[in-house]
Amino acid sequence: MTPRQQELAARIAGRRGAVRGPFRVWLHSPEMCERAESLGAFARFDCGLPEHLRELALLMAARNWDAQYSWNAHVRQAIEAGIPEAAVKAVAERREAVFDTESDQAFYQFCREILDEHFVSDETFARALDHFGAKGLVDTIGALGNFTMLGMCLNTFQVDLQADREPPFPDIRGYQRVVPGADRPRP
């Protein structure tokens, strides 16, 4: 590694315990790595959303991009932070998730619409704005954007699928989508 890469690797390891996953890829472009790490740290630890919603946003973006590494790294954290296991399973299976609180349901709907439809209805926007304010929605979009970039990186560079873990999604094996009802990847 260059001195700049070594400096960033030491900083990342100091904050996150080790240089793993996407950071091993991003270090090939030190300036990109530095900015991605900064945005990621904000989205994961410092934005104005409660921890359980930060984790839900990460899982939703991971599932949207079929990013198994992210999912596996955060599924337990999401449940421990308060996301119901049934909701986690619904997200993994691409079914509608149901939450106990109006604010969590509004957050889920907002994230689902922007990830699935690329737009948010006026009703969904107003409902989420009522619960989270403009800052909360900006932080949500920043987090989803960061987690989307993360998923794209992990899949493009085929980052460690953690072979000792069960595949988290019923329609993905390795880095391929499987045909429903078939045991082989789609050509």
PyRosetta script that sets phi, psi and omega in degrees:
from pyrosetta import init, pose_from_sequence

init()
pose = pose_from_sequence("MTPRQQELAARIAGRRGAVRGPFRVWLHSPEMCERAESLGAFARFDCGLPEHLRELALLMAARNWDAQYSWNAHVRQAIEAGIPEAAVKAVAERREAVFDTESDQAFYQFCREILDEHFVSDETFARALDHFGAKGLVDTIGALGNFTMLGMCLNTFQVDLQADREPPFPDIRGYQRVVPGADRPRP")
pose.set_psi(1, 150.0)
pose.set_omega(1, 174.7)
pose.set_phi(2, -72.5)
pose.set_psi(2, 164.3)
pose.set_omega(2, 176.0)
pose.set_phi(3, -55.5)
pose.set_psi(3, -39.3)
pose.set_omega(3, 179.1)
pose.set_phi(4, -64.3)
pose.set_psi(4, -43.8)
pose.set_omega(4, 178.0)
pose.set_phi(5, -63.3)
pose.set_psi(5, -40.5)
pose.set_omega(5, 178.2)
pose.set_phi(6, -63.3)
pose.set_psi(6, -40.9)
pose.set_omega(6, 177.9)
pose.set_phi(7, -61.1)
pose.set_psi(7, -47.3)
pose.set_omega(7, 179.9)
pose.set_phi(8, -66.1)
pose.set_psi(8, -41.8)
pose.set_omega(8, 179.7)
pose.set_phi(9, -60.2)
pose.set_psi(9, -42.1)
pose.set_omega(9, 178.9)
pose.set_phi(10, -64.3)
pose.set_psi(10, -41.6)
pose.set_omega(10, 178.9)
pose.set_phi(11, -64.3)
pose.set_psi(11, -44.5)
pose.set_omega(11, -179.9)
pose.set_phi(12, -63.9)
pose.set_psi(12, -46.0)
pose.set_omega(12, 179.3)
pose.set_phi(13, -61.8)
pose.set_psi(13, -36.8)
pose.set_omega(13, 178.3)
pose.set_phi(14, -65.0)
pose.set_psi(14, -37.9)
pose.set_omega(14, -179.7)
pose.set_phi(15, -81.6)
pose.set_psi(15, -37.8)
pose.set_omega(15, -168.3)
pose.set_phi(16, -116.4)
pose.set_psi(16, 3.0)
pose.set_omega(16, 176.3)
pose.set_phi(17, 91.0)
pose.set_psi(17, -28.8)
pose.set_omega(17, -179.7)
pose.set_phi(18, -167.8)
pose.set_psi(18, 166.2)
pose.set_omega(18, 172.6)
pose.set_phi(19, -98.2)
pose.set_psi(19, 107.6)
pose.set_omega(19, -177.6)
pose.set_phi(20, -144.1)
pose.set_psi(20, 176.8)
pose.set_omega(20, 176.1)
pose.set_phi(21, 54.6)
pose.set_psi(21, -130.1)
pose.set_omega(21, -173.5)
pose.set_phi(22, -65.9)
pose.set_psi(22, -25.6)
pose.set_omega(22, -177.3)
pose.set_phi(23, -65.8)
pose.set_psi(23, -29.8)
pose.set_omega(23, 176.2)
pose.set_phi(24, -64.9)
pose.set_psi(24, -30.9)
pose.set_omega(24, 176.7)
pose.set_phi(25, -79.7)
pose.set_psi(25, -51.5)
pose.set_omega(25, -174.7)
pose.set_phi(26, -61.1)
pose.set_psi(26, -25.9)
pose.set_omega(26, 180.0)
pose.set_phi(27, -62.5)
pose.set_psi(27, -18.1)
pose.set_omega(27, 175.5)
pose.set_phi(28, -63.5)
pose.set_psi(28, -24.1)
pose.set_omega(28, 175.4)
pose.set_phi(29, -124.7)
pose.set_psi(29, 88.6)
pose.set_omega(29, -172.7)
pose.set_phi(30, -53.7)
pose.set_psi(30, -40.0)
pose.set_omega(30, -179.5)
pose.set_phi(31, -68.1)
pose.set_psi(31, -40.8)
pose.set_omega(31, 175.2)
pose.set_phi(32, -62.7)
pose.set_psi(32, -44.8)
pose.set_omega(32, -179.6)
pose.set_phi(33, -57.6)
pose.set_psi(33, -46.6)
pose.set_omega(33, -178.1)
pose.set_phi(34, -61.2)
pose.set_psi(34, -44.2)
pose.set_omega(34, -179.1)
pose.set_phi(35, -70.7)
pose.set_psi(35, -40.4)
pose.set_omega(35, 178.3)
pose.set_phi(36, -64.7)
pose.set_psi(36, -40.5)
pose.set_omega(36, 179.4)
pose.set_phi(37, -64.8)
pose.set_psi(37, -40.7)
pose.set_omega(37, 179.5)
pose.set_phi(38, -64.6)
pose.set_psi(38, -47.0)
pose.set_omega(38, 178.3)
pose.set_phi(39, -64.1)
pose.set_psi(39, -42.2)
pose.set_omega(39, 179.0)
pose.set_phi(40, -61.7)
pose.set_psi(40, -41.6)
pose.set_omega(40, 178.3)
pose.set_phi(41, -63.8)
pose.set_psi(41, -41.4)
pose.set_omega(41, 177.1)
pose.set_phi(42, -62.2)
pose.set_psi(42, -48.8)
pose.set_omega(42, -177.4)
pose.set_phi(43, -62.9)
pose.set_psi(43, -39.1)
pose.set_omega(43, -176.8)
pose.set_phi(44, -81.9)
pose.set_psi(44, -36.4)
pose.set_omega(44, -168.5)
pose.set_phi(45, -120.4)
pose.set_psi(45, -26.9)
pose.set_omega(45, -166.9)
pose.set_phi(46, -119.5)
pose.set_psi(46, -9.6)
pose.set_omega(46, -178.0)
pose.set_phi(47, -70.5)
pose.set_psi(47, 169.3)
pose.set_omega(47, -173.2)
pose.set_phi(48, -77.2)
pose.set_psi(48, 2.2)
pose.set_omega(48, -179.6)
pose.set_phi(49, -85.5)
pose.set_psi(49, 148.2)
pose.set_omega(49, 174.7)
pose.set_phi(50, -63.4)
pose.set_psi(50, 154.0)
pose.set_omega(50, -176.0)
pose.set_phi(51, -53.5)
pose.set_psi(51, -43.8)
pose.set_omega(51, -175.9)
pose.set_phi(52, -64.4)
pose.set_psi(52, -32.1)
pose.set_omega(52, 178.7)
pose.set_phi(53, -78.3)
pose.set_psi(53, -31.6)
pose.set_omega(53, 173.4)
pose.set_phi(54, -61.9)
pose.set_psi(54, -42.8)
pose.set_omega(54, 179.3)
pose.set_phi(55, -68.3)
pose.set_psi(55, -37.8)
pose.set_omega(55, 177.1)
pose.set_phi(56, -63.7)
pose.set_psi(56, -44.0)
pose.set_omega(56, 177.9)
pose.set_phi(57, -59.3)
pose.set_psi(57, -41.2)
pose.set_omega(57, 178.8)
pose.set_phi(58, -62.6)
pose.set_psi(58, -46.0)
pose.set_omega(58, 179.8)
pose.set_phi(59, -64.1)
pose.set_psi(59, -39.9)
pose.set_omega(59, -179.2)
pose.set_phi(60, -65.9)
pose.set_psi(60, -42.4)
pose.set_omega(60, 177.7)
pose.set_phi(61, -68.2)
pose.set_psi(61, -39.3)
pose.set_omega(61, 178.0)
pose.set_phi(62, -60.0)
pose.set_psi(62, -44.1)
pose.set_omega(62, 180.0)
pose.set_phi(63, -69.3)
pose.set_psi(63, -37.4)
pose.set_omega(63, 178.7)
pose.set_phi(64, -58.4)
pose.set_psi(64, -36.4)
pose.set_omega(64, -178.7)
pose.set_phi(65, -102.6)
pose.set_psi(65, 6.7)
pose.set_omega(65, -179.1)
pose.set_phi(66, 54.6)
pose.set_psi(66, 37.7)
pose.set_omega(66, -177.5)
pose.set_phi(67, -86.0)
pose.set_psi(67, 92.0)
pose.set_omega(67, -173.9)
pose.set_phi(68, -67.1)
pose.set_psi(68, -36.0)
pose.set_omega(68, 179.4)
pose.set_phi(69, -60.4)
pose.set_psi(69, -49.8)
pose.set_omega(69, 179.2)
pose.set_phi(70, -60.2)
pose.set_psi(70, -46.1)
pose.set_omega(70, -179.4)
pose.set_phi(71, -57.7)
pose.set_psi(71, -52.8)
pose.set_omega(71, -177.4)
pose.set_phi(72, -61.7)
pose.set_psi(72, -35.0)
pose.set_omega(72, -178.9)
pose.set_phi(73, -72.4)
pose.set_psi(73, -21.1)
pose.set_omega(73, -172.4)
pose.set_phi(74, -123.4)
pose.set_psi(74, -8.2)
pose.set_omega(74, -175.6)
pose.set_phi(75, -60.0)
pose.set_psi(75, -44.3)
pose.set_omega(75, -179.9)
pose.set_phi(76, -67.3)
pose.set_psi(76, -40.1)
pose.set_omega(76, 178.5)
pose.set_phi(77, -61.9)
pose.set_psi(77, -39.8)
pose.set_omega(77, 180.0)
pose.set_phi(78, -63.3)
pose.set_psi(78, -44.2)
pose.set_omega(78, 179.8)
pose.set_phi(79, -66.2)
pose.set_psi(79, -43.8)
pose.set_omega(79, 178.6)
pose.set_phi(80, -64.5)
pose.set_psi(80, -28.7)
pose.set_omega(80, 178.9)
pose.set_phi(81, -79.7)
pose.set_psi(81, -11.9)
pose.set_omega(81, 175.6)
pose.set_phi(82, 122.1)
pose.set_psi(82, 4.7)
pose.set_omega(82, 175.4)
pose.set_phi(83, -79.1)
pose.set_psi(83, 124.3)
pose.set_omega(83, -178.2)
pose.set_phi(84, -60.7)
pose.set_psi(84, 140.7)
pose.set_omega(84, 179.8)
pose.set_phi(85, -56.9)
pose.set_psi(85, -36.8)
pose.set_omega(85, 179.6)
pose.set_phi(86, -63.7)
pose.set_psi(86, -37.0)
pose.set_omega(86, 177.9)
pose.set_phi(87, -69.1)
pose.set_psi(87, -40.2)
pose.set_omega(87, 177.5)
pose.set_phi(88, -61.0)
pose.set_psi(88, -45.3)
pose.set_omega(88, 179.6)
pose.set_phi(89, -63.4)
pose.set_psi(89, -40.2)
pose.set_omega(89, 178.5)
pose.set_phi(90, -62.3)
pose.set_psi(90, -43.1)
pose.set_omega(90, 177.8)
pose.set_phi(91, -61.6)
pose.set_psi(91, -45.2)
pose.set_omega(91, -179.8)
pose.set_phi(92, -60.2)
pose.set_psi(92, -35.9)
pose.set_omega(92, -177.3)
pose.set_phi(93, -93.8)
pose.set_psi(93, 6.4)
pose.set_omega(93, -179.5)
pose.set_phi(94, 58.9)
pose.set_psi(94, 39.2)
pose.set_omega(94, 173.7)
pose.set_phi(95, -107.6)
pose.set_psi(95, 164.6)
pose.set_omega(95, 178.1)
pose.set_phi(96, -68.2)
pose.set_psi(96, 126.2)
pose.set_omega(96, 178.1)
pose.set_phi(97, -91.3)
pose.set_psi(97, 146.8)
pose.set_omega(97, 179.4)
pose.set_phi(98, -121.6)
pose.set_psi(98, 135.7)
pose.set_omega(98, -177.9)
pose.set_phi(99, -120.2)
pose.set_psi(99, 156.1)
pose.set_omega(99, -176.8)
pose.set_phi(100, -76.9)
pose.set_psi(100, -26.7)
pose.set_omega(100, -177.0)
pose.set_phi(101, -109.8)
pose.set_psi(101, 149.0)
pose.set_omega(101, 178.6)
pose.set_phi(102, -60.8)
pose.set_psi(102, -40.2)
pose.set_omega(102, -178.1)
pose.set_phi(103, -66.6)
pose.set_psi(103, -41.4)
pose.set_omega(103, 178.3)
pose.set_phi(104, -66.2)
pose.set_psi(104, -39.2)
pose.set_omega(104, 178.6)
pose.set_phi(105, -66.0)
pose.set_psi(105, -40.5)
pose.set_omega(105, 178.5)
pose.set_phi(106, -63.7)
pose.set_psi(106, -41.0)
pose.set_omega(106, 178.5)
pose.set_phi(107, -63.1)
pose.set_psi(107, -47.7)
pose.set_omega(107, 179.4)
pose.set_phi(108, -58.2)
pose.set_psi(108, -46.2)
pose.set_omega(108, -178.3)
pose.set_phi(109, -63.0)
pose.set_psi(109, -42.7)
pose.set_omega(109, 178.4)
pose.set_phi(110, -59.6)
pose.set_psi(110, -50.2)
pose.set_omega(110, 180.0)
pose.set_phi(111, -63.8)
pose.set_psi(111, -43.2)
pose.set_omega(111, -178.9)
pose.set_phi(112, -60.9)
pose.set_psi(112, -45.1)
pose.set_omega(112, -178.4)
pose.set_phi(113, -64.3)
pose.set_psi(113, -44.9)
pose.set_omega(113, -178.2)
pose.set_phi(114, -67.9)
pose.set_psi(114, -37.7)
pose.set_omega(114, 178.8)
pose.set_phi(115, -71.7)
pose.set_psi(115, -42.2)
pose.set_omega(115, -175.9)
pose.set_phi(116, -84.0)
pose.set_psi(116, -43.2)
pose.set_omega(116, -171.6)
pose.set_phi(117, -102.4)
pose.set_psi(117, -16.3)
pose.set_omega(117, -176.8)
pose.set_phi(118, 71.2)
pose.set_psi(118, 7.9)
pose.set_omega(118, 176.8)
pose.set_phi(119, -144.2)
pose.set_psi(119, 162.8)
pose.set_omega(119, 176.4)
pose.set_phi(120, -125.0)
pose.set_psi(120, 131.8)
pose.set_omega(120, 179.4)
pose.set_phi(121, -65.0)
pose.set_psi(121, 156.7)
pose.set_omega(121, 178.2)
pose.set_phi(122, -58.8)
pose.set_psi(122, -40.4)
pose.set_omega(122, -179.8)
pose.set_phi(123, -63.7)
pose.set_psi(123, -46.9)
pose.set_omega(123, 179.4)
pose.set_phi(124, -63.6)
pose.set_psi(124, -42.0)
pose.set_omega(124, 179.4)
pose.set_phi(125, -61.1)
pose.set_psi(125, -48.0)
pose.set_omega(125, -178.2)
pose.set_phi(126, -61.8)
pose.set_psi(126, -41.8)
pose.set_omega(126, -179.8)
pose.set_phi(127, -63.4)
pose.set_psi(127, -46.6)
pose.set_omega(127, 179.9)
pose.set_phi(128, -67.9)
pose.set_psi(128, -39.4)
pose.set_omega(128, 178.7)
pose.set_phi(129, -61.2)
pose.set_psi(129, -39.8)
pose.set_omega(129, 178.9)
pose.set_phi(130, -60.3)
pose.set_psi(130, -37.7)
pose.set_omega(130, -178.0)
pose.set_phi(131, -84.0)
pose.set_psi(131, -35.3)
pose.set_omega(131, -168.6)
pose.set_phi(132, -119.5)
pose.set_psi(132, -10.0)
pose.set_omega(132, -178.9)
pose.set_phi(133, 70.3)
pose.set_psi(133, 172.4)
pose.set_omega(133, -178.2)
pose.set_phi(134, -63.3)
pose.set_psi(134, -42.2)
pose.set_omega(134, 179.6)
pose.set_phi(135, -60.4)
pose.set_psi(135, -43.1)
pose.set_omega(135, 179.5)
pose.set_phi(136, -62.2)
pose.set_psi(136, -38.3)
pose.set_omega(136, 179.4)
pose.set_phi(137, -72.7)
pose.set_psi(137, -37.6)
pose.set_omega(137, 175.6)
pose.set_phi(138, -63.0)
pose.set_psi(138, -44.3)
pose.set_omega(138, 177.8)
pose.set_phi(139, -61.9)
pose.set_psi(139, -37.3)
pose.set_omega(139, 178.6)
pose.set_phi(140, -63.2)
pose.set_psi(140, -46.8)
pose.set_omega(140, 180.0)
pose.set_phi(141, -64.8)
pose.set_psi(141, -40.1)
pose.set_omega(141, 176.3)
pose.set_phi(142, -60.8)
pose.set_psi(142, -43.4)
pose.set_omega(142, 179.4)
pose.set_phi(143, -65.0)
pose.set_psi(143, -47.0)
pose.set_omega(143, 179.4)
pose.set_phi(144, -61.8)
pose.set_psi(144, -39.4)
pose.set_omega(144, 177.7)
pose.set_phi(145, -63.7)
pose.set_psi(145, -43.5)
pose.set_omega(145, 177.4)
pose.set_phi(146, -62.3)
pose.set_psi(146, -46.6)
pose.set_omega(146, -177.9)
pose.set_phi(147, -69.0)
pose.set_psi(147, -28.0)
pose.set_omega(147, 174.4)
pose.set_phi(148, -67.4)
pose.set_psi(148, -47.6)
pose.set_omega(148, 177.8)
pose.set_phi(149, -58.7)
pose.set_psi(149, -40.5)
pose.set_omega(149, 178.5)
pose.set_phi(150, -59.4)
pose.set_psi(150, -49.6)
pose.set_omega(150, -179.6)
pose.set_phi(151, -61.1)
pose.set_psi(151, -41.5)
pose.set_omega(151, 178.6)
pose.set_phi(152, -62.1)
pose.set_psi(152, -43.0)
pose.set_omega(152, 179.2)
pose.set_phi(153, -62.7)
pose.set_psi(153, -49.2)
pose.set_omega(153, -177.0)
pose.set_phi(154, -59.9)
pose.set_psi(154, -42.3)
pose.set_omega(154, -178.4)
pose.set_phi(155, -74.8)
pose.set_psi(155, -41.8)
pose.set_omega(155, -178.8)
pose.set_phi(156, -61.2)
pose.set_psi(156, -43.6)
pose.set_omega(156, -177.5)
pose.set_phi(157, -96.1)
pose.set_psi(157, 9.4)
pose.set_omega(157, 176.9)
pose.set_phi(158, 45.5)
pose.set_psi(158, 59.2)
pose.set_omega(158, -178.3)
pose.set_phi(159, -74.0)
pose.set_psi(159, 130.6)
pose.set_omega(159, 175.0)
pose.set_phi(160, -0.7)
pose.set_psi(160, 110.9)
pose.set_omega(160, 178.1)
pose.set_phi(161, -85.1)
pose.set_psi(161, 4.6)
pose.set_omega(161, 179.6)
pose.set_phi(162, 54.5)
pose.set_psi(162, 72.5)
pose.set_omega(162, -173.4)
pose.set_phi(163, -54.3)
pose.set_psi(163, -22.9)
pose.set_omega(163, -179.2)
pose.set_phi(164, -80.3)
pose.set_psi(164, -0.5)
pose.set_omega(164, -177.5)
pose.set_phi(165, -111.1)
pose.set_psi(165, 147.4)
pose.set_omega(165, 176.6)
pose.set_phi(166, -65.9)
pose.set_psi(166, 137.7)
pose.set_omega(166, 175.9)
pose.set_phi(167, -56.9)
pose.set_psi(167, 130.5)
pose.set_omega(167, -173.1)
pose.set_phi(168, -79.6)
pose.set_psi(168, -16.6)
pose.set_omega(168, -174.7)
pose.set_phi(169, -119.4)
pose.set_psi(169, 135.8)
pose.set_omega(169, -176.6)
pose.set_phi(170, -69.5)
pose.set_psi(170, -18.6)
pose.set_omega(170, -175.2)
pose.set_phi(171, -108.4)
pose.set_psi(171, 10.8)
pose.set_omega(171, -177.7)
pose.set_phi(172, -128.9)
pose.set_psi(172, 131.8)
pose.set_omega(172, 172.8)
pose.set_phi(173, -132.8)
pose.set_psi(173, 124.6)
pose.set_omega(173, -174.7)
pose.set_phi(174, 62.9)
pose.set_psi(174, -128.2)
pose.set_omega(174, 177.9)
pose.set_phi(175, -114.2)
pose.set_psi(175, 40.7)
pose.set_omega(175, 179.5)
pose.set_phi(176, -139.5)
pose.set_psi(176, 149.0)
pose.set_omega(176, 173.6)
pose.set_phi(177, -83.2)
pose.set_psi(177, 138.2)
pose.set_omega(177, 178.1)
pose.set_phi(178, -99.0)
pose.set_psi(178, 151.2)
pose.set_omega(178, 177.7)
pose.set_phi(179, -73.6)
pose.set_psi(179, 128.3)
pose.set_omega(179, 179.7)
pose.set_phi(180, -54.1)
pose.set_psi(180, 131.0)
pose.set_omega(180, 177.6)
pose.set_phi(181, 82.2)
pose.set_psi(181, -2.8)
pose.set_omega(181, 179.4)
pose.set_phi(182, -112.9)
pose.set_psi(182, 158.5)
pose.set_omega(182, 179.1)
pose.set_phi(183, -99.4)
pose.set_psi(183, 12.2)
pose.set_omega(183, -178.0)
pose.set_phi(184, -123.3)
pose.set_psi(184, 150.9)
pose.set_omega(184, 177.9)
pose.set_phi(185, -65.6)
pose.set_psi(185, 154.5)
pose.set_omega(185, 175.7)
pose.set_phi(186, -67.6)
pose.set_psi(186, 137.8)
pose.set_omega(186, 178.5)
pose.set_phi(187, -66.5)
pose.dump_pdb("model.pdb")
